[in-house]
């Protein structure tokens, strides 16, 4: 680990997720609120004087060539015509394929960190454009604030949310996002809401807005994956639990860390789980400037 520098990549949850349409290229238009969590992957980076980009550790289920961290570094290198390289070590903590944005967050952290380590001085706007080439969720992490998101997830507005803690459970199933979005039962023409609709009712998810601001992928996923349904049903005995993104993770917002820890301590043994606090800002926000 000598000469490697650590950089944090936080998880996210979707407080709701509506599908409002579909573009001619097949991408779905959506509305959502992204919330940052203080639960992290850690990306270790070491700049090198050669142009080689390589990952130095194994990540289960993720070949090096497909790793978004490696792809992000190569994209940044190509865009900036930088002659330097980097060694990358990825310490995964965020469940993969869980709707928590781990891979996208890792990629965003690599872009922001190498922008600084390689002394490229690219603007946040440039990094946002690069991030979108890697995935629809990547720009959110570069944006750096909790956000009201539209388009395919790249049109972002800062939103102020209440302080809150979250119980996050993952039933250990991997869900194909493409498969869920291709489901013919998916509603794709929800009437768009406004950020003021959301903020005017509450600054966080509560039973008051549960009927108007839901995750429209949840029903599709629960029909195909009974493990997710069981996880939501268990968590709903404590409040308004819901799914994040396209699953498989589900979450419940609570008012205190003590309450969150008490609920999480009772979770079913076959389910992964953690407690996290909502963040107001990405820990690497200044690296995007």
Secondary structure as GFF3:
##gff-version 3
##sequence-region A 1 289
A	DSSP	beta_strand	5	22	.	.	.	ID=ss1
A	DSSP	beta_strand	28	48	.	.	.	ID=ss2
A	DSSP	beta_strand	53	55	.	.	.	ID=ss3
A	DSSP	three_ten_helix	64	66	.	.	.	ID=ss4
A	DSSP	alpha_helix	68	80	.	.	.	ID=ss5
A	DSSP	beta_strand	85	91	.	.	.	ID=ss6
A	DSSP	alpha_helix	102	117	.	.	.	ID=ss7
A	DSSP	alpha_helix	124	134	.	.	.	ID=ss8
A	DSSP	alpha_helix	138	143	.	.	.	ID=ss9
A	DSSP	beta_strand	147	150	.	.	.	ID=ss10
A	DSSP	beta_strand	155	158	.	.	.	ID=ss11
A	DSSP	beta_strand	165	170	.	.	.	ID=ss12
A	DSSP	alpha_helix	177	181	.	.	.	ID=ss13
A	DSSP	alpha_helix	195	201	.	.	.	ID=ss14
A	DSSP	alpha_helix	218	224	.	.	.	ID=ss15
A	DSSP	alpha_helix	226	235	.	.	.	ID=ss16
A	DSSP	beta_strand	242	243	.	.	.	ID=ss17
A	DSSP	beta_strand	250	254	.	.	.	ID=ss18
A	DSSP	alpha_helix	257	264	.	.	.	ID=ss19
A	DSSP	beta_strand	272	277	.	.	.	ID=ss20
A	DSSP	three_ten_helix	285	288	.	.	.	ID=ss21
###
